Amino acid sequence: MSVVHPDLLIAVSDSARPVRVVQQGQGLTGAQAAWAEANGFTGKAGQLLIVPGEDGAAAEALFGAGETFEPMTARSLPTRLPAGDWRLEGIEGEAARQAALAFVLGGYLFDRYKARPERGRARLVAPAGLDLTETLNIAAAAALAREMVDTPAADMGPLQIETIAREIAQSAGANLTVTTGDALLEENYPAVHAVGRAAAPHRAPRVLEIGWKLDQASLPLVALVGKGVVFDTGGLDLKPAAGMRNMKKDMGGSAHALALGRLIMQADLPVRLVVLVAAVENAVSADAFRPGDILSSRKGLTIEIGNTDAEGRLILADILTRAGEHNPDLTLDFATLTGAARMALGPELPPLYTDDEALAEGILSAGRAVGDPLWRMPLWAGYRASLESEIADLRNDSAAWAQAGSVTAALFLQKFAPTTGAWAHMDIFAWNPRARPGHPEGGEAQALRACYGYLRDRFVK
């Protein structure tokens, strides 16, 4: 299982050794300077040098800040520092608090399927002013999203996502409604049913809806919506092997929506909350939906299927419509929706789509503050024509002339998004394609901390 040890971050320690954050070019003196020079330590961002004491054991560490310290570089420290207690020196205030959060984020480990001996680990003393509980909750939310993404589809199917949603709801005293299998047709989720109906019966599609504080009408209502495709074969428009290899992560949107929902409830933010997840497997069988089919949607719009591998937007169409029935003040949706987003911005910078200027700036600003970046992309009206169909209200694969696949996917979702309040869509990757210190290859939480920071800033006065 994934491990984020609560004791990675501790309140006090009498034996903590210093991790000195050293700016590039900053003068060191005496034996420290000699040791740094002998080992090529210049203060370059992310450099780490262990300084031994007289007994040869680690006495302190020098950590490079570069020209300007970025707190998230501290994600590398838990796996690089020797076991024992450490404290940050050379930074203070919000930079130190964000570095402490980064330290815990960097302690994530997914070893559910590996036998590993128990070993000592580095621990960090919380800097002054840190809210220890909130920091650990944020790190745990990121770990939950990452663990769900990392877990193979055989062990993270629709039922397992339902189980996680149930545990989250029960721990917060929230309500959970589950609609499964053919009941989706009775409850008017036809697109969700169509995408998931080819899966084995024990992996039947389902819609999960968590409701929290819904009886407190004076509070603003926030809706979180997540794409939960537990495995995406591409359907009858089958993906090639290379494209299918990491499709266990195609439920990353649901993982983010559930993790953020849990974090909101743990923080007891003054909002009403609805979390909506469609959990399906896009499988291949005799009952799979086909290219050329016309699907109904909860909103009443018909959708011509041009490509069965553009399935995520279909399930989101139904649950975004359901979110709108709650008349939310704010809707945030998370989805590993398009490869085009990666072509535009790469794996580390997810696009943000919204037509609300204040919301865009609020999320982007919060992301910058906590080192969880996004990049705003346009809902370009000129490409809406690419979604037009000759025989249905719209098509699920945009016409080739538009080319901008992430933009056209967002425009598709916009047709189903709630209109009572602001809406934002995040086309996340939820994956580290390369391992580097503090960022193991595999599941990654993206936009989660940015959105939480925005919600906290907006609703906590």
Backbone torsions as a table, in degrees:
resi	resn	phi	psi	omega
1	MET	NA	164.9	178.2
2	SER	-72.2	151.2	-177.7
3	VAL	-127.6	117.7	164.3
4	VAL	-125.9	95.5	-174.7
5	HIS	-67.9	127.2	177.1
6	PRO	-58.4	-27.2	-177.5
7	ASP	-88.5	11.8	168.6
8	LEU	-62.2	-27.4	-179.9
9	LEU	-121.9	119.4	-174.9
10	ILE	-122.4	157.6	-174.9
11	ALA	-76.5	-44.2	-176.2
12	VAL	-145.5	157.5	172.9
13	SER	-161.0	132.0	178.1
14	ASP	-83.2	-12.4	-174.9
15	SER	-112.8	13.3	-175.9
16	ALA	-68.1	134.0	177.0
17	ARG	-97.0	153.0	-175.8
18	PRO	-80.1	139.8	163.5
19	VAL	-106.1	104.8	-175.6
20	ARG	-88.2	120.0	177.8
21	VAL	-82.5	116.6	-171.1
22	VAL	-114.8	122.4	178.4
23	GLN	-74.4	147.3	-178.9
24	GLN	-60.5	129.2	-178.7
25	GLY	85.9	-5.1	179.7
26	GLN	-67.1	134.1	-177.7
27	GLY	-73.0	127.7	170.7
28	LEU	-103.6	159.5	-175.5
29	THR	-128.8	160.1	172.0
30	GLY	60.5	-143.6	-176.8
31	ALA	-61.8	-32.0	179.2
32	GLN	-61.6	-45.1	-180.0
33	ALA	-65.0	-40.6	-179.8
34	ALA	-65.0	-42.6	179.6
35	TRP	-65.1	-41.5	179.1
36	ALA	-62.8	-44.4	-178.9
37	GLU	-65.4	-39.8	-178.8
38	ALA	-65.4	-25.9	-176.7
39	ASN	-108.8	10.4	174.7
40	GLY	71.2	23.9	179.4
41	PHE	-85.7	122.3	-178.0
42	THR	-119.9	-3.4	-175.8
43	GLY	90.4	10.4	175.9
44	LYS	-58.0	143.9	-175.3
45	ALA	-53.3	125.9	176.1
46	GLY	88.5	-8.1	177.4
47	GLN	-65.8	141.7	176.9
48	LEU	-132.0	131.7	177.8
49	LEU	-132.9	121.8	176.0
50	ILE	-84.8	129.6	179.8
51	VAL	-105.0	117.5	-178.0
52	PRO	-79.2	154.0	173.1
53	GLY	-89.9	-170.8	-178.0
54	GLU	-63.9	-27.3	-179.5
55	ASP	-87.2	1.7	179.6
56	GLY	88.6	-13.0	178.6
57	ALA	-79.6	160.0	-180.0
58	ALA	-62.7	122.5	179.6
59	ALA	-102.7	-32.3	177.7
60	GLU	-160.7	174.4	178.0
61	ALA	-136.2	143.8	173.3
62	LEU	-106.2	130.7	-176.9
63	PHE	-125.5	122.2	-175.5
64	GLY	-72.4	133.7	179.4
65	ALA	-100.1	-12.1	-171.5
66	GLY	70.2	-160.2	179.2
67	GLU	-73.2	-34.3	177.2
68	THR	-135.8	126.7	-175.3
69	PHE	-71.8	126.9	172.9
70	GLU	-105.5	112.5	-173.6
71	PRO	-55.0	-32.5	-176.1
72	MET	-67.5	-12.8	174.9
73	THR	-65.6	-18.5	179.0
74	ALA	-70.8	-6.1	174.2
75	ARG	-60.1	-24.1	-176.7
76	SER	-78.2	-15.4	-169.4
77	LEU	-69.0	-41.1	-175.2
78	PRO	-58.2	-32.8	-177.9
79	THR	-92.5	-2.8	-176.8
80	ARG	-115.1	-25.6	179.2
81	LEU	-78.7	146.6	172.0
82	PRO	-62.1	155.0	178.8
83	ALA	-58.6	148.8	179.8
84	GLY	127.8	-174.9	-175.5
85	ASP	-96.7	140.5	-177.8
86	TRP	-136.6	157.5	175.1
87	ARG	-136.4	148.1	179.6
88	LEU	-82.7	137.3	173.4
89	GLU	-132.5	148.1	177.6
90	GLY	96.5	-7.9	172.9
91	ILE	-136.0	156.7	-180.0
92	GLU	-153.6	178.9	177.1
93	GLY	65.4	-143.5	-174.5
94	GLU	-65.2	-33.4	178.1
95	ALA	-61.3	-42.4	179.0
96	ALA	-67.7	-38.9	-179.7
97	ARG	-67.2	-40.3	177.7
98	GLN	-68.6	-34.6	176.9
99	ALA	-65.5	-36.0	177.6
100	ALA	-65.4	-41.9	175.2
101	LEU	-61.7	-43.5	179.1
102	ALA	-58.9	-39.4	179.0
103	PHE	-58.0	-45.3	-178.8
104	VAL	-70.2	-39.6	176.0
105	LEU	-58.1	-37.2	-179.5
106	GLY	-72.6	-11.2	179.4
107	GLY	-86.6	1.0	-180.0
108	TYR	-64.3	137.4	178.3
109	LEU	-144.7	127.1	176.2
110	PHE	-105.9	102.8	-178.8
111	ASP	-131.7	31.2	-178.1
112	ARG	-56.3	-32.7	-173.4
113	TYR	-108.4	15.6	-179.0
114	LYS	-126.8	142.6	173.7
115	ALA	-87.9	115.7	-179.4
116	ARG	-127.1	136.0	176.4
117	PRO	-68.8	147.1	175.4
118	GLU	-65.7	134.3	-178.2
119	ARG	-139.0	157.9	178.2
120	GLY	-67.9	160.3	-179.1
121	ARG	-143.0	158.0	176.7
122	ALA	-76.2	143.6	177.1
123	ARG	-128.4	150.6	-177.1
124	LEU	-118.3	135.5	174.2
125	VAL	-77.5	129.4	-178.0
126	ALA	-61.5	131.9	177.7
127	PRO	-71.6	166.1	-178.1
128	ALA	-59.4	138.5	175.4
129	GLY	83.4	0.9	-178.2
130	LEU	-77.6	132.8	170.7
131	ASP	-82.8	99.5	-172.3
132	LEU	-63.0	-42.6	-178.1
133	THR	-64.2	-48.0	-179.3
134	GLU	-63.3	-41.5	-179.4
135	THR	-60.8	-44.3	179.4
136	LEU	-68.8	-33.8	176.7
137	ASN	-65.6	-40.8	178.0
138	ILE	-63.2	-46.0	179.0
139	ALA	-63.0	-38.6	179.3
140	ALA	-67.7	-35.1	176.9
141	ALA	-64.2	-44.6	177.4
142	ALA	-62.6	-39.6	179.4
143	ALA	-66.0	-38.4	177.9
144	LEU	-61.0	-47.7	179.4
145	ALA	-61.2	-42.8	-178.1
146	ARG	-67.8	-41.0	179.7
147	GLU	-64.9	-42.2	178.5
148	MET	-61.0	-41.4	179.4
149	VAL	-68.2	-39.8	-177.5
150	ASP	-69.7	-28.1	-174.7
151	THR	-70.3	130.3	-179.9
152	PRO	-59.0	154.0	-175.0
153	ALA	-60.7	-29.6	179.0
154	ALA	-61.2	-27.9	-179.0
155	ASP	-111.5	4.4	177.7
156	MET	-136.9	66.5	177.6
157	GLY	-93.8	-173.5	179.2
158	PRO	-56.1	-38.5	-179.9
159	LEU	-65.9	-40.4	179.5
160	GLN	-66.2	-38.2	176.1
161	ILE	-64.8	-39.9	175.5
162	GLU	-59.7	-42.7	-179.7
163	THR	-61.8	-42.6	178.1
164	ILE	-64.1	-43.2	178.0
165	ALA	-61.5	-38.7	-179.9
166	ARG	-65.5	-42.4	178.9
167	GLU	-63.6	-41.1	178.8
168	ILE	-63.9	-46.0	-179.0
169	ALA	-63.2	-45.7	-178.0
170	GLN	-63.4	-39.9	-178.0
171	SER	-66.6	-23.5	-178.4
172	ALA	-103.9	0.6	-176.1
173	GLY	69.6	28.1	179.6
174	ALA	-96.2	167.7	177.8
175	ASN	-97.5	146.2	174.9
176	LEU	-127.3	127.8	174.1
177	THR	-113.9	132.3	-178.8
178	VAL	-123.4	128.5	176.2
179	THR	-120.6	121.5	-168.2
180	THR	-126.6	147.0	169.8
181	GLY	59.6	-135.7	-176.9
182	ASP	-66.8	-16.9	175.0
183	ALA	-63.3	-20.5	176.5
184	LEU	-62.3	-34.5	177.1
185	LEU	-69.8	-40.5	179.7
186	GLU	-65.6	-33.9	-177.4
187	GLU	-96.0	9.4	173.8
188	ASN	68.2	52.2	167.5
189	TYR	-121.9	63.1	-171.4
190	PRO	-67.5	-35.0	-178.8
191	ALA	-71.5	-39.0	176.3
192	VAL	-60.9	-44.8	180.0
193	HIS	-62.0	-43.8	-177.2
194	ALA	-62.2	-42.9	-178.4
195	VAL	-68.3	-38.1	-172.9
196	GLY	-97.1	-3.3	-170.5
197	ARG	-71.2	-18.6	-178.9
198	ALA	-78.7	-10.3	-177.5
199	ALA	-73.2	161.6	175.5
200	ALA	-59.7	151.2	-176.0
201	PRO	-54.5	-36.7	-178.5
202	HIS	-76.0	-4.4	175.7
203	ARG	-120.2	36.0	-177.6
204	ALA	-60.6	148.2	178.4
205	PRO	-66.3	156.0	178.7
206	ARG	-157.6	154.4	171.9
207	VAL	-111.0	128.2	179.3
208	LEU	-111.3	132.1	179.6
209	GLU	-133.7	115.1	175.4
210	ILE	-98.5	133.1	175.3
211	GLY	-123.5	130.0	-176.0
212	TRP	-134.3	128.9	179.5
213	LYS	60.1	26.4	-175.2
214	LEU	-68.5	-15.4	178.4
215	ASP	-84.8	-3.0	-178.8
216	GLN	-99.2	79.6	-169.1
217	ALA	-63.2	-19.8	-178.3
218	SER	-76.2	-14.4	-178.3
219	LEU	-87.4	146.2	174.7
220	PRO	-64.7	151.6	-178.3
221	LEU	-107.9	126.6	177.0
222	VAL	-110.2	131.3	175.9
223	ALA	-112.9	129.7	174.2
224	LEU	-112.8	131.6	-174.6
225	VAL	-127.4	133.2	-176.2
226	GLY	-135.3	135.6	174.7
227	LYS	-79.0	125.0	-177.1
228	GLY	-122.6	58.8	175.9
229	VAL	-83.5	102.9	-171.1
230	VAL	-68.3	-27.0	169.4
231	PHE	-157.1	136.0	-175.9
232	ASP	-118.9	101.7	174.6
233	THR	-75.6	-14.7	-169.1
234	GLY	94.7	-8.4	-177.3
235	GLY	70.7	-151.5	-178.7
236	LEU	-63.1	-26.4	169.7
237	ASP	-85.4	70.1	-166.3
238	LEU	-61.0	135.4	175.0
239	LYS	-70.0	152.6	168.5
240	PRO	-69.8	164.0	-175.5
241	ALA	-55.0	-44.8	-178.3
242	ALA	-62.9	-36.9	179.8
243	GLY	-73.9	-20.0	-178.3
244	MET	-91.7	-15.3	-168.8
245	ARG	-55.3	-43.4	-176.1
246	ASN	-106.2	23.1	-175.4
247	MET	-75.7	1.9	166.7
248	LYS	-62.2	-23.4	-176.7
249	LYS	-84.0	1.9	-174.4
250	ASP	-75.1	-0.2	171.9
251	MET	-99.1	15.2	-177.0
252	GLY	-59.4	-32.4	178.1
253	GLY	-63.9	-40.6	178.6
254	SER	-66.4	-38.8	178.1
255	ALA	-60.7	-41.6	179.6
256	HIS	-68.6	-42.7	180.0
257	ALA	-63.2	-42.5	179.5
258	LEU	-68.4	-42.3	-179.7
259	ALA	-64.7	-43.4	178.4
260	LEU	-66.8	-39.8	176.9
261	GLY	-59.6	-44.7	178.1
262	ARG	-61.8	-40.8	-179.2
263	LEU	-64.3	-42.0	177.7
264	ILE	-60.8	-43.7	-178.5
265	MET	-71.2	-37.6	176.1
266	GLN	-62.4	-38.0	179.6
267	ALA	-79.1	-8.5	-178.6
268	ASP	52.9	46.1	177.5
269	LEU	-61.4	146.2	-176.8
270	PRO	-79.0	67.7	178.8
271	VAL	-140.6	158.6	160.9
272	ARG	-87.7	149.4	-172.7
273	LEU	-135.5	134.7	169.4
274	VAL	-125.3	127.6	174.3
275	VAL	-116.0	123.0	-177.8
276	LEU	-120.6	127.0	179.6
277	VAL	-132.0	133.4	168.7
278	ALA	-105.4	115.6	-177.7
279	ALA	-108.2	115.5	-175.6
280	VAL	-143.2	161.8	166.6
281	GLU	-115.6	126.5	177.6
282	ASN	-86.8	84.6	-172.7
283	ALA	-100.5	175.9	177.7
284	VAL	-116.3	121.9	175.2
285	SER	-159.0	-179.3	179.9
286	ALA	-62.9	-20.7	-176.9
287	ASP	-101.4	10.8	-179.5
288	ALA	-66.9	146.0	175.3
289	PHE	-70.3	156.2	-165.5
290	ARG	-120.9	154.4	166.5
291	PRO	-59.5	136.1	-178.2
292	GLY	94.1	-15.4	175.9
293	ASP	-64.9	152.9	172.0
294	ILE	-111.2	116.6	180.0
295	LEU	-98.6	145.8	169.0
296	SER	-84.8	162.9	175.8
297	SER	-134.1	164.2	-179.0
298	ARG	-60.5	-31.3	-178.2
299	LYS	-76.3	-13.7	-178.3
300	GLY	98.5	-8.9	176.0
301	LEU	-77.3	140.3	175.3
302	THR	-94.3	148.2	-173.3
303	ILE	-129.4	121.4	174.5
304	GLU	-82.7	130.1	-179.0
305	ILE	-88.2	109.6	174.7
306	GLY	-91.2	-26.8	-178.5
307	ASN	-153.1	124.5	-178.5
308	THR	-74.1	-8.0	176.7
309	ASP	-87.0	-0.4	173.1
310	ALA	-103.7	56.8	-172.1
311	GLU	-91.6	-25.4	-175.9
312	GLY	-61.1	-41.0	-179.5
313	ARG	-66.8	-25.0	179.1
314	LEU	-69.9	-46.3	-179.9
315	ILE	-70.7	-34.1	177.1
316	LEU	-66.5	-32.1	178.6
317	ALA	-56.7	-44.8	-179.0
318	ASP	-68.4	-43.0	-174.6
319	ILE	-82.4	-24.8	169.8
320	LEU	-65.5	-39.4	175.7
321	THR	-61.6	-42.8	177.3
322	ARG	-62.5	-40.7	177.3
323	ALA	-58.2	-40.7	-179.5
324	GLY	-63.7	-25.3	179.6
325	GLU	-69.4	-16.0	175.5
326	HIS	-87.5	-3.4	-177.1
327	ASN	53.6	56.6	-175.8
328	PRO	-70.1	153.5	172.2
329	ASP	-82.7	-22.9	-178.8
330	LEU	-153.9	134.4	175.9
331	THR	-127.1	129.6	175.5
332	LEU	-121.6	126.7	175.3
333	ASP	-119.2	145.8	-177.1
334	PHE	-125.2	131.8	-178.6
335	ALA	-157.6	136.2	167.3
336	THR	-81.7	79.2	-161.3
337	LEU	-93.3	-43.8	-171.9
338	THR	-139.3	143.0	168.0
339	GLY	-69.1	-22.9	-179.6
340	ALA	-63.0	-30.5	177.7
341	ALA	-63.3	-37.7	178.5
342	ARG	-69.9	-37.9	177.5
343	MET	-62.0	-34.8	-178.2
344	ALA	-79.2	-43.2	-168.4
345	LEU	-127.6	-2.2	-179.8
346	GLY	78.4	-179.0	-172.1
347	PRO	-80.0	-15.6	-171.1
348	GLU	-101.8	-5.9	-173.7
349	LEU	-130.6	91.8	-177.6
350	PRO	-74.8	143.9	177.3
351	PRO	-78.1	146.4	176.3
352	LEU	-115.5	131.2	177.8
353	TYR	-121.4	127.4	171.5
354	THR	-164.5	151.2	174.5
355	ASP	-102.3	12.4	178.6
356	ASP	-103.8	112.5	-174.4
357	GLU	-62.5	-43.4	-177.9
358	ALA	-65.6	-40.4	178.8
359	LEU	-65.1	-43.4	179.2
360	ALA	-58.6	-50.4	-178.3
361	GLU	-66.0	-35.8	-180.0
362	GLY	-63.8	-45.6	-179.8
363	ILE	-69.5	-43.5	179.8
364	LEU	-62.7	-41.8	179.5
365	SER	-64.7	-43.7	178.2
366	ALA	-63.1	-38.6	178.1
367	GLY	-63.2	-41.6	177.9
368	ARG	-63.6	-37.6	-176.1
369	ALA	-67.4	-29.9	-175.6
370	VAL	-113.5	11.4	177.8
371	GLY	67.1	37.2	-180.0
372	ASP	-128.0	75.9	-164.9
373	PRO	-77.1	150.0	168.1
374	LEU	-134.3	168.3	177.4
375	TRP	-132.6	126.6	-178.3
376	ARG	-74.3	132.2	176.7
377	MET	-117.2	156.2	-172.5
378	PRO	-86.8	141.9	166.6
379	LEU	-85.9	74.4	-168.4
380	TRP	-72.8	111.8	-174.2
381	ALA	-60.8	-27.4	-178.8
382	GLY	-62.7	-20.0	-179.1
383	TYR	-94.0	-1.7	-179.1
384	ARG	-61.3	-32.3	-179.3
385	ALA	-62.9	-20.9	-179.2
386	SER	-71.6	-12.3	179.7
387	LEU	-96.7	0.6	-178.3
388	GLU	-75.2	143.8	178.7
389	SER	-121.7	148.6	177.5
390	GLU	-74.9	-25.5	-171.7
391	ILE	-124.6	2.9	178.1
392	ALA	-143.2	176.8	-179.2
393	ASP	-69.2	-32.4	175.7
394	LEU	-162.9	172.9	-179.7
395	ARG	-118.9	154.6	-176.8
396	ASN	-89.5	-13.8	173.9
397	ASP	-116.7	123.1	-176.2
398	SER	-68.5	153.4	177.4
399	ALA	-60.3	145.4	-172.5
400	ALA	-60.5	-28.5	-175.9
401	TRP	-62.3	-26.9	-177.0
402	ALA	-73.0	-34.2	173.9
403	GLN	66.0	-39.8	-172.3
404	ALA	-76.8	81.5	-169.9
405	GLY	-63.2	-35.9	178.6
406	SER	-70.5	-38.3	178.9
407	VAL	-66.3	-45.6	-178.1
408	THR	-68.3	-32.8	175.5
409	ALA	-64.4	-41.4	177.5
410	ALA	-65.0	-38.8	176.9
411	LEU	-63.5	-37.0	174.9
412	PHE	-59.9	-49.1	-179.4
413	LEU	-62.6	-35.4	-178.2
414	GLN	-58.8	-30.2	179.1
415	LYS	-65.8	-19.0	-177.0
416	PHE	-113.5	-5.5	-175.7
417	ALA	-70.0	149.0	176.4
418	PRO	-56.5	147.9	-178.3
419	THR	-111.6	-1.7	-177.3
420	THR	-81.6	-15.4	179.9
421	GLY	-153.0	-173.3	-179.4
422	ALA	-72.1	151.7	179.5
423	TRP	-135.1	140.3	174.3
424	ALA	-136.2	142.3	179.5
425	HIS	-121.0	133.3	178.9
426	MET	-119.7	116.6	-177.6
427	ASP	-92.3	78.3	-170.9
428	ILE	-82.6	159.9	174.8
429	PHE	-97.0	-36.7	175.9
430	ALA	61.8	31.2	-173.3
431	TRP	-156.0	138.6	168.9
432	ASN	-97.5	111.3	-178.5
433	PRO	-78.1	-10.5	177.7
434	ARG	-137.1	144.6	178.3
435	ALA	-85.1	136.5	171.8
436	ARG	-150.6	161.2	-174.1
437	PRO	-53.0	125.6	-179.7
438	GLY	84.8	-7.1	-179.2
439	HIS	-135.6	76.9	179.2
440	PRO	-64.4	150.8	175.5
441	GLU	-58.6	134.0	-179.7
442	GLY	130.0	-156.0	-172.5
443	GLY	-57.3	141.5	177.7
444	GLU	-138.8	143.7	175.4
445	ALA	-91.2	123.3	-178.4
446	GLN	-128.3	133.1	178.4
447	ALA	74.0	-6.8	-178.1
448	LEU	-67.0	-50.2	-179.0
449	ARG	-70.3	-33.8	176.9
450	ALA	-62.2	-45.9	-178.1
451	CYS	-68.9	-38.2	177.1
452	TYR	-64.3	-43.9	178.3
453	GLY	-60.3	-40.6	177.9
454	TYR	-63.5	-46.5	-178.4
455	LEU	-63.2	-41.4	179.0
456	ARG	-64.8	-43.7	179.9
457	ASP	-65.3	-36.7	-175.8
458	ARG	-76.0	-40.2	-169.1
459	PHE	-105.6	-14.5	177.0
460	VAL	-99.5	108.1	-174.4
461	LYS	-84.5	NA	NA
